[in-house]
Amino acid sequence: MPNRTLGIIGGTGWLGRAIADAVLESGFIAADCLLISNRSGSSTFGPDVRVLADNQALVELSDVVVLSIRPEQFRELQIDARGKRLISLMAGVPAATISAATGAQVVVRAMPNAAVEIRQSFTPWYNAGELSEQDREWVQRLFECVGSADEVPNEDCIDYLSALSGTGPAFPAMLYRALVESAVVAGIPEAIAQRAAHGVVVGGGQLLASRDPLQMIDALMAYRGVTAAALQSMADQHLDAIVGQAVQAGAAVARRGM
Ligand SMILES: NC(=O)c1ccc[n+]([C@@H]2O[C@H](COP(=O)([O-])OP(=O)(O)OC[C@H]3O[C@@H](n4cnc5c(N)ncnc54)[C@H](OP(=O)(O)O)[C@@H]3O)[C@@H](O)[C@H]2O)c1
């Protein structure tokens, strides 16, 4: 695939910087084909990466532009991206709004998560414009630099998944807190409760990297022991409904827009 120039507006932020580092490290983009902009124009990239304080200059020098600024910062952004392929990482900003504000006819919305840092993000993406097969493959490969990725069939999938996979470590962190707090109430010393919960959330999560989670539940239920009793209690209290409502609450914010 021919060398494309990638510009990342907000490429010094949490997500933008991790993506920039990943595309460079994987060799997907050469340093002299990467441009970064932010408001200060300062960064810690190596000398070959061009860092600009002028977003329009970045747009003009780039084949593909990634928008990695916060939704509220988008209101202040003034770029003319006509004729460019634009990839927005912003939650809650519809493709039509981005297209109207920037003039870009090819707008992709993508939703990575904080695990870009460790190249373990799942990134759904949606193409709201005319995208060639070659461009599709390029977008997929871009997000595979930070983990796995899937093109989704409609824009609502992005709003829903913003509240599911876009939340990254939030759900396991919430489970960790619930496990620690309930163990402390049950009389377990706090430091021990924290280590125990860490083992569940982090150690257990790593084990699931090589196991099918649903088969794991079936296998543990089949023991009919301590774990099965705890899992059955969660099922009886409709954990799936609680989780489903939580994701819908987040998705409603994404659909309403920010
Ligand atoms: N973090 C996550 O886990 C996550 C997950 C899914 C989606 N997202 C989405 O990803 C986007 C970025 O999030 P983030 O967490 O990476 O935010 P962040 O760390 O705050 O980064 C924002 C970046 O944008 C730059 N910036 C702000 N206004 C700008 C402007 N007018 N022109 C150029 N650069 C500008 C900032 O640098 P200066 O201040 O120096 O200008 C900074 O580098 C958000 O839209 C968010 O919805 C984030």
The ligand as a Gaussian input file, in Angstrom:
#p B3LYP/6-31G(d) Opt

LIG

0 1
 N       -9.277000       8.348000      26.693000
 C      -10.112000       7.347000      26.419000
 O      -10.136000       6.292000      27.082000
 C      -11.059000       7.465000      25.240000
 C      -11.817000       6.341000      24.875000
 C      -12.628000       6.425000      23.743000
 C      -12.698000       7.616000      23.030000
 N      -11.977000       8.702000      23.439000
 C      -12.084000       9.929000      22.657000
 O      -10.788000      10.306000      22.212000
 C      -10.692000      11.717000      22.145000
 C       -9.379000      12.131000      22.806000
 O       -9.415000      11.745000      24.160000
 P       -8.106000      11.803000      25.071000
 O       -8.452000      11.101000      26.335000
 O       -6.917000      11.362000      24.306000
 O       -8.025000      13.391000      25.346000
 P       -6.789000      14.254000      25.858000
 O       -5.778000      13.392000      26.539000
 O       -7.348000      15.415000      26.606000
 O       -6.121000      14.792000      24.519000
 C       -6.669000      15.856000      23.775000
 C       -5.556000      16.403000      22.897000
 O       -6.123000      17.391000      22.040000
 C       -5.257000      18.526000      21.997000
 N       -6.116000      19.639000      21.618000
 C       -7.170000      20.171000      22.277000
 N       -7.744000      21.160000      21.561000
 C       -7.038000      21.237000      20.405000
 C       -7.138000      22.051000      19.259000
 N       -8.080000      23.010000      19.122000
 N       -6.252000      21.858000      18.264000
 C       -5.279000      20.918000      18.352000
 N       -5.142000      20.104000      19.413000
 C       -6.005000      20.274000      20.434000
 C       -4.658000      18.581000      23.396000
 O       -3.393000      19.222000      23.440000
 P       -3.234000      20.776000      23.876000
 O       -3.983000      20.930000      25.170000
 O       -1.756000      20.943000      23.987000
 O       -3.835000      21.535000      22.759000
 C       -4.420000      17.079000      23.638000
 O       -3.196000      16.689000      23.031000
 C      -11.935000      12.275000      22.834000
 O      -12.773000      12.842000      21.868000
 C      -12.613000      11.102000      23.477000
 O      -14.030000      11.166000      23.356000
 C      -11.150000       8.643000      24.508000

